[in-house]
């Protein structure tokens, strides 16, 4: 085999392996998130609240009904964070 063919085959194999790793990591990361209420800065919430209909519309820092998606287990360690809205 020519050196260019070997290099090309190696590069393609690496890209395929990387794509598989990213896909499996993304799936795991998506499953390991939870809603954390009371920690979003004003205008940085992830979804609608009881008082607004869109993401990014919380009025105050730490608004109790506004949440952000955080890695599972982190919310309990954040000041003011709660997994219940």
C-alpha positions in Angstrom: 0.0 0.0 0.0 1.2 3.5 -0.7 2.0 5.8 2.2 -0.8 8.2 1.1 -3.4 5.4 1.1 -2.3 4.3 4.6 -2.5 7.9 5.9 -6.0 8.3 4.4 -7.2 5.0 5.8 -5.9 5.9 9.2 -7.5 9.4 9.1 -10.9 7.9 8.1 -10.8 5.3 10.8 -10.0 7.9 13.4 -12.9 10.1 12.3 -15.3 7.1 12.4 -14.1 6.3 15.9 -14.4 9.9 17.0 -17.9 10.2 15.6 -19.0 7.0 17.6 -17.4 8.3 20.8 -19.1 11.7 20.4 -22.5 10.1 19.7 -22.4 7.8 22.7 -21.1 10.6 25.0 -23.8 13.0 23.8 -26.5 10.4 24.6 -25.1 9.8 28.1 -24.7 13.5 28.8 -28.3 14.2 27.7 -29.6 11.5 30.1 -27.6 12.9 33.1 -29.2 16.3 33.3 -31.8 17.6 35.7 -33.9 20.8 36.2 -32.4 23.0 38.9 -34.8 25.7 40.1 -33.8 29.0 41.8 -30.2 29.3 40.4 -30.7 31.0 37.0 -29.6 34.6 36.5 -32.2 37.0 35.3 -32.9 36.3 31.6 -30.9 33.1 31.6 -33.5 30.4 32.4 -33.8 27.4 30.1 -37.6 27.2 29.7 -40.9 28.8 30.5 -41.8 29.7 34.1 -45.1 30.0 35.9 -45.0 33.7 35.1 -43.6 33.7 31.6 -43.9 31.6 28.5 -40.3 31.6 27.0 -36.8 30.7 27.9 -34.6 33.6 28.8 -37.4 35.6 30.4 -36.9 35.3 34.1 -37.1 38.7 35.8 -34.7 38.3 38.7 -31.7 36.3 39.7 -32.6 33.2 41.6 -36.3 33.3 40.6 -37.9 30.3 42.3 -39.9 29.1 39.3 -37.1 29.5 36.7 -34.8 26.6 36.1 -31.6 25.7 34.2 -30.6 22.2 33.1 -27.5 21.1 35.1 -25.6 17.9 35.4 -27.4 15.4 37.6 -26.4 15.8 41.3 -25.1 19.4 40.9 -28.3 21.2 41.9 -28.2 20.0 45.5 -24.8 21.5 45.9 -25.7 24.9 44.5 -26.8 27.7 46.9 -30.5 28.2 46.5 -30.8 25.2 44.1 -33.8 22.9 44.2 -34.9 20.1 42.0 -38.5 20.9 42.8 -40.1 24.0 41.3 
